[in-house]
Amino acid sequence: MRQAFLSQIFIYPVKSLAGIALDSASVTHLGLENDRRWMIVDNQGRFITQRLYPQLALINTAIESDHITLTSPDTGNITLPLKLEEGAELSVKVWRDQVNSLMMSKPQNQWISQYLQTECQFVYMPENTIRSIDPQFAVSSEDRVSFADGFPYLIISQASLDDLNQRLSAKKLPAVSIHRFRPNLFIEGCDAYAEDQWHSFKLGKNLFHVVKPCSRCIMTTVDSSTGKKGKEPLQTLMEYRKQGNQAYFGQNALIDRAYPHSFSLCIGDQLEIITSKQNA
């Protein structure tokens, strides 16, 4: 196999808003540092995403010193602290999980409510909040996740994206960018869907375990440049990546808590397969 390597790194400081490409990132057991520690919830405390509000894709995020700047096409800029140290507590819901969070103050909540034209607010996951991985897929009983859908790390390869885009091109449909799939780790130098067969691998000095294929939803049909939904690429994925009633693209992973890892990742870090699913 060709030498695969880490070609892009992404974090999403606020769940369902635009991501940030990084040259390097700190590794934590919750995911990459500052990844999805903020989230938007409705007045019932339920999480809000592009599934219902595709225009969230148009809010850009940038980390500057100790704060996150959010920029929307309609309501200008607002900032969130990178870490919220104190605030009123609120129990919020992410899928089936009930999670403790800290509430943001009024100006920021008014800003996002105005943008979405519905009452909502920002919440932050503090360090003392514990949201456990589904035990069916956990490697350790202490495996945790932030406000991400279910797992700390999502991995996709360039070759898999290229294969999908070739299939779209054959149907005279436009190519889609990797931003549709919101990975954390983007890998070059392997075959298409090689990530499906990885069981354990190293990136740099960090050991990861692949625990579950990533089922794809309507969010992949949101064009991040327009904030509009379509039918692709989900319709094409359902033609050749379907299992049961879901289409799968990319792999969810956990970092090995017991391994003496380097606590950082950099573009160019080489990928080493430790075990594949055939010999796990």
C-alpha positions in Angstrom: 0.0 0.0 0.0 1.1 3.5 -0.7 2.2 5.6 2.3 -0.9 7.3 3.6 -0.7 10.5 5.5 -2.9 13.2 7.2 -3.6 15.8 4.5 -6.2 18.0 6.2 -7.4 18.6 9.8 -10.8 20.1 10.6 -12.6 21.3 13.8 -16.1 22.6 14.2 -16.1 24.8 17.3 -19.9 25.2 17.2 -21.9 22.1 16.2 -23.4 22.4 12.7 -21.7 25.7 11.8 -18.9 26.0 9.3 -15.6 24.3 10.3 -12.0 25.5 10.5 -9.0 23.9 8.6 -5.9 23.7 10.8 -2.3 22.8 10.1 -2.0 21.1 13.5 -4.3 20.3 16.4 -4.2 19.1 20.0 -5.6 15.7 20.6 -8.0 15.0 23.5 -10.2 12.1 24.4 -13.3 14.2 23.6 -11.9 14.8 20.1 -9.7 17.5 18.7 -9.3 20.5 21.0 -12.2 23.0 20.7 -14.2 20.6 18.5 -17.9 20.9 19.0 -17.8 22.1 22.6 -20.5 24.7 21.6 -23.9 23.9 20.4 -27.2 25.7 19.6 -30.4 24.5 21.3 -34.1 25.4 21.0 -36.2 26.6 24.0 -36.8 23.0 25.0 -33.0 22.3 25.2 -33.0 20.2 22.1 -30.0 20.4 19.7 -30.4 22.4 16.5 -28.5 21.4 13.3 -28.4 21.9 9.5 -30.9 19.1 9.2 -33.6 21.5 10.1 -31.8 24.8 9.5 -29.5 24.4 6.5 -28.6 28.1 6.6 -26.4 27.3 9.6 -23.8 26.2 7.0 -23.3 29.9 6.1 -22.1 30.9 9.5 -18.3 31.0 9.4 -16.2 30.4 12.5 -12.7 31.6 13.4 -10.7 31.2 16.5 -8.8 34.3 17.6 -6.9 34.2 20.8 -9.4 33.3 23.6 -12.6 33.7 21.6 -14.5 32.3 18.5 -15.8 34.8 16.0 -19.0 33.9 14.2 -19.9 35.6 10.9 -23.2 35.3 9.2 -24.3 36.8 5.9 -27.3 38.5 7.5 -26.6 39.4 11.1 -22.8 40.3 11.0 -20.4 39.2 13.7 -20.6 38.0 17.2 -18.1 36.4 19.5 -18.2 33.4 21.9 -15.5 32.7 24.5 -13.3 29.8 23.5 -14.1 28.3 26.9 -17.0 29.2 29.1 -15.9 29.1 32.7 -19.2 29.9 34.4 -22.8 30.4 33.6 -26.3 29.1 34.4 -26.6 25.3 34.0 -29.0 23.8 31.4 -29.7 20.1 30.7 -29.7 19.7 26.9 -30.5 16.8 24.6 -28.2 15.5 21.8 -30.0 12.6 20.1 -30.8 10.2 23.1 -28.3 11.8 25.5 -29.2 14.2 28.2 -26.1 16.4 28.8 -25.2 19.1 31.3 -24.2 22.4 29.7 -23.6 26.1 30.5 -25.8 28.8 28.9 -24.4 31.8 27.0 -25.6 35.3 27.8 -28.3 37.2 26.0 -26.6 39.2 23.2 -25.2 36.0 21.5 -28.5 34.2 21.9 -30.4 37.1 20.4 -28.0 37.1 17.5 -28.5 33.5 16.6 -32.3 33.7 17.2 -32.5 36.6 14.8 -30.5 34.7 12.2 -32.7 31.5 12.4 -35.9 33.4 13.1 -36.7 31.1 16.0 -35.9 31.3 19.8 -32.7 29.5 20.5 -29.4 29.8 22.4 -25.8 28.8 22.6 -24.6 26.3 25.2 -21.1 25.1 26.1 -19.9 21.7 27.4 -17.7 22.3 30.4 -14.9 20.1 31.5 -16.9 18.3 34.2 -19.7 17.2 31.8 -19.5 13.5 31.0 -21.1 12.2 27.8 -20.2 8.6 27.3 -19.8 6.8 24.1 -22.4 4.2 23.2 -21.0 1.2 25.2 -21.7 -1.1 22.2 -18.8 0.7 20.4 -16.6 2.0 23.3 -13.1 0.6 23.7 -12.9 1.8 27.3 -15.7 2.5 29.8 -14.2 5.9 30.1 -14.6 6.9 26.4 -16.2 10.2 26.1 -17.5 12.6 23.3 -18.3 16.3 23.0 -21.4 17.6 21.3 -20.5 15.6 18.1 -23.2 13.3 17.0 -21.7 10.2 18.6 -17.9 9.8 18.3 -14.8 12.0 18.9 -13.1 11.5 15.5 -14.4 11.1 11.9 -12.0 9.9 9.2 -12.5 10.0 5.4 -10.0 9.5 2.6 -9.4 11.6 -0.4 -9.7 8.5 -2.6 -13.2 7.8 -1.3 -14.3 11.4 -2.0 -12.7 11.1 -5.5 -14.6 7.9 -6.2 -17.9 9.5 -5.1 -17.2 12.5 -7.3 -16.4 10.3 -10.3 -19.8 8.7 -9.8 -21.5 12.1 -9.7 -19.6 13.2 -12.8 -20.8 10.1 -14.7 -24.4 11.2 -13.9 -23.4 14.8 -15.1 -23.8 16.1 -11.6 -21.4 18.6 -9.9 -18.7 17.4 -7.6 -19.1 17.9 -3.9 -16.4 19.1 -1.4 -15.2 17.3 1.7 -17.1 20.0 3.7 -20.3 18.2 3.1 -19.1 15.3 5.3 -17.5 17.2 8.2 -14.6 15.0 8.9 -11.9 15.7 11.5 -9.1 13.8 9.7 -8.7 13.7 5.9 -6.3 11.1 4.6 -4.4 10.9 1.3 -2.3 8.1 -0.2 -4.7 5.1 0.3 -7.2 3.4 -1.9 -10.8 4.4 -2.0 -12.7 3.1 1.1 -9.5 1.6 2.5 -10.6 3.2 5.8 -13.5 0.7 5.9 -10.9 -2.0 6.6 -8.9 -0.3 9.3 -9.2 -1.5 12.8 -6.4 0.3 14.6 -4.0 2.8 13.2 -1.4 5.3 14.2 -1.2 8.9 13.0 2.1 10.4 14.1 2.4 9.0 17.6 -1.3 8.7 18.3 -3.1 5.4 18.3 -6.7 5.3 17.1 -9.4 2.6 17.0 -12.0 2.6 14.2 -15.2 1.6 15.9 -18.2 2.3 13.6 -18.9 3.3 10.0 -20.5 6.7 9.7 -24.1 6.7 8.5 -24.9 9.7 6.4 -28.0 11.9 6.6 -29.7 14.8 4.9 -26.9 17.2 6.1 -24.7 15.9 3.3 -27.2 17.4 0.8 -26.6 21.0 2.2 -24.4 23.1 -0.1 -22.1 24.9 2.3 -21.8 27.8 -0.2 -25.5 28.4 -0.5 -27.1 26.9 2.6 -29.6 25.1 0.4 -30.6 21.4 0.4 -30.6 19.2 -2.6 -30.7 15.4 -3.2 -27.0 14.7 -3.7 -24.7 13.2 -2.8 -26.9 11.2 -0.5 -29.0 9.8 -3.4 -25.8 8.5 -5.1 -24.4 7.1 -1.9 -27.6 5.1 -1.4 -26.9 3.4 -4.7 -23.6 1.9 -3.7 -22.9 2.5 0.0 -26.2 1.3 1.4 -26.5 -1.1 4.3 -30.0 -1.7 5.7 -31.7 1.7 5.2 -28.5 3.8 5.7 -25.7 5.0 3.4 -22.2 4.9 5.0 -19.3 7.1 4.2 -16.3 7.6 6.5 -15.4 5.9 9.7 -15.8 7.0 13.4 -12.8 6.5 15.6 -11.6 6.8 19.2 -8.2 7.5 20.5 -6.6 4.9 22.7 -6.7 6.3 26.2 -4.0 3.9 27.5 -1.5 4.6 24.7 1.2 7.2 25.5 0.3 9.4 22.6 1.8 12.7 21.6 -1.3 14.8 22.2 -1.0 16.5 18.8 -1.5 16.0 15.1 0.1 17.8 12.2 -0.6 17.8 8.5 1.9 15.3 6.9 1.8 12.9 9.9 2.1 9.4 8.4 -0.6 6.8 8.9 0.4 3.3 10.0 -2.1 0.5 10.0 -1.7 -1.6 13.1 -4.5 -4.1 12.6 -7.1 -4.4 9.9 -10.6 -5.8 10.4 -9.6 -9.1 8.7 -7.0 -9.8 11.3 -8.3 -7.9 14.3 
